[in-house]
Amino acid sequence: MEHQHEKRRILLKAFDATVTPMTASELLSQFDPLLNGVTPIFLAGHNLHSLYMLQVHPRFREFYERCALTVIDGAPVLRLANYYLRRAHARKRLRSEHRIGSVDWIASLGEASKVQVIAIVGASRGSNTEAVRRLQKALPNSRVWGFAGEGWTPEQGEAALRALSDDPPDLTLVGLGMPLQEQFLLDNESLLPPGIYATVGGAIDQISGAQAMAPRWLGALHIEWLWRLMHAPRRLGRRYLLEPFELMYLVAKKSRFIE
């Protein structure tokens, strides 16, 4: 049976990437039917950083090819998706609500009735503990537990797998950063219990309050990245100031616009 999200896939041809644009509510409406499966289900989002990683890391690309859903997590990707819709002469256009970061849909998790057990994997011990506390308070009908990811080692990965097997979650939020979180899930796909596994990057720190979120009104102006850059220039300088140009170069080279 074809899932509704299969009809929504948009190919970003120059980047050899696909997205399944949805609003937060549309995404969460997919959770209950997906949880009827007997295998792990991967959920990810695409922004410029992930499109760049897709070009330079074969294993990262392999993970995205395994994803059941890849939502739009970035204004440039939203514009790219609309560009390809215009190229295809599609009448429908995506709106700002089709751009959803992890925190956006996590905030509405109560809409997914079958998500009864949630695991949070990643972030420092303190941030993980606080994220568990806050999410548990927001979702009193679910049970939330955590596994910290600070200083991640292969031994921690094995311990996390044991924890997931001992107390299988319906939804696991994996925030280990790119490409570690994708590699962890891909390498251990056969060992993971059934459920939805969402790569959420720094969302755990945002949920816990360890990392401040950009003011929401900046999202409408598509300049959230500038706010993040100002608050973490060392960590994000290369990602926001250099990677977009490297991505353009790689795509142009692949398209043979340059030799």
N, C-alpha and C positions, 0 to 999 in steps of 0.2 A: 504494500500500500504506500502510495506517495504521501509523504508528510507535507503539510502546508508550506513549511519553510523551504522545501525543495523548489517550489514555484517562485520563490522570492530571490533566488541566487542571482547575483550580478557579477559578471566577470570584468575585472579591471585588467583588460587585455595586456596593456604595456607592462604591467607589473606581475603578470601571471598569478593573479590573486583573485579570490572570490569573496564576496561578502553576502550576508543574509540580513539585510536591513530590517530592523524591527523597533517598535517602541518598547519601553520597559514592560508594559502590560502584555503586549503581544509575545514578547520573549517568555515571560513567566507562564503564559497560557500553554506554552510548549512543554513545560517541565513535567506536568503530570503524565502525559502520554509517553514522554521519553523515559520516565521512571518505570514503565512497564517492561523495559528490556532486561536482558540478562548479561549485558556486557557494559563496560565503562563507556560513558558518553562524554566527549570533550567539547567544551565551550570556550571560545576565545573572542578577542576583539582585535580589530585592525586600526592602527594609527600609522603615522609616518615612520615611527621607529620600528614597528613590526614589519612594515613593507620593506624597509632597509634590511632588516635581519633576514627576511625571506630571500633576498638576493645573495647573501654572503654565507649563510649557514644551511647546508643541505638537510641536516637533521631538524632544524627549525622548520624548514619548508615541509618536511615529512609530517611533523606534528600537525601543522595547519591543514594538510591534506586529509588528516584523520578526524578533523573536527566536524561534528554534526552541525554546529552553528558558529558563525563568525560574524558578530555584530560590528557596527561602525562605532569606533571609539576615537573620534578625531574629526574636526571640521574639514581639514584637507581631504580626508577620505570620503566624507559626505559629498564634497564638491566633485570629486572624481567619479563617484557613483552616479551623480546626476548628469555628468558629462557623458558617461557611457549610455545612460538612459536616453539622452537626446540623440546620440549617435544611432541608437536602435529605433528611433522615432516612437519611443514609448510616450504615451500621453501623461502618465503619472510621474510626479516628481517627489523626491524625498524632502521631508521637512526637518526642522531642527530637532524635533522629538525622536527622529530616527537615529540620532547620534546619542548613544548611551554609554557612559562609562560604567565600570563595575559598581561603583557606589550608587549610581542611579537605580540599577535594577535590584541591588541588594536591599535598598531601602524599602522595596515593595515586596519582599519575599513572602509576606503573609498571604499574598494572592495565590501561591502555589500550595494547595492543600496537602499534597503528598510529601512535601519536604518536611519531615518530622525530625530528622537528625541531621545536624550540620557540623562539619569539621572545618576548622580554620588552621591551615598549615602555612607557616611562614612568620616573618617579622621577629623582633626581639622577644624575649620571654615576657617582659613587662607589657609591651605593646600587644602581644598576642593575648595575654590574660585579660587586658582591658577590652580588647575587641570582642572576646568571648562574652565578657560581662555585659557589654552594651548591646550586643546582638541578642543575647538571651533575654535581656529586659525588653527589647523591642518585639521579640517573638516568644511570648510566654507559652504558646502551645507547642513549641518545638524544643528540642534539647540541643545545646551547642557545646562542643568541646574543642580544645585547641592543642596544637603541637608547634612549638616555636621553631624558627628556621635560622636563627642567628648563628653564623659560623658553620654553615651547612657542610657536612661531611658525608661520605658514603655510609658510615655507620649510622648517622642520623637518618639517612634515607631508608635504611633497613628497619630502623626503629619506627619510623613513620608508617612504613608499610605494615608492620605488625600491629600498630595501633589502629590503622584503617581496617585491617582484617578482623581484629578483635571486636571492634565496635563500628560496623559498616555504616557510613553516613549515606543519606539520600543525596546530599550536596556537599562537595568539598571545595572550599575556596583555597586555591594554591597561590601564595604570594611570595615567591622566591626570587623574582626578577627574571628578566629575559637574558639568556636563553635557558637558565638553569631550571626554571619551573616546567618549561616545555620538555626538556630533556628528561627530567625526572618522571613525568607522566608517560612519555613515549617509551622510555627504557623499561618501565615496569607495568606496561599496559596489561600484560597477561596475568599479573599478580594482583591487580587492583580488583576489589569487589565491585559488583554492579552499582551504578549510581552516576550522577553528573559531576564532572570535575571541571571547574572553571578556573582559568588562569587569570589572576586579578592584580598582579604586579604590586604596586604600592598601596592598594586599596585598604589593606589591613591596617596600615599606619594611619590612614585617613579615618577609618571607622573608629579606631581607638583614640584619636585626637592627637597622636604623636606627630602627625604631619598635618598642618593646616590646609584646608581646601581653598581653592581660589574662589572669590566671591562669585555667586551664580550669575550676576549681571554681566561679568566678563565673558561668559560663555556665548551670550547673544552677539557679542562683538568679535568672537573667535580669537581672543587674545589671552586666554587662560595660560597659554604657554609662556607668555611674557611674565606673568605674575609668578609662575613656578620658577622660571629662570632667575628672576630677581631674588627669590628666596633660597635657591640651591644652585648657584652659578657653577660651582666646581663639579657637582654631580651631573648637571643637565646641560652645561655649556656646549659640549661636543654634540650631544643629541639634537639640540635645537638650532645650533648655529652652523654646524658642519655637515651633519648627516643628510639633511635635505638636499644639499648640493651633490654629495656623494651618490645619493639615490638617483638624482637626475642623470648623473654621469653614467651610472651602471645601466639604467633603463635605456638611455640614448645609445650606449655601446651595444647593448643586446639587440636593439632595433636597427643597428648598423647606421645610425645617423652620424656616428663618429667611428673611426677605426681605432 
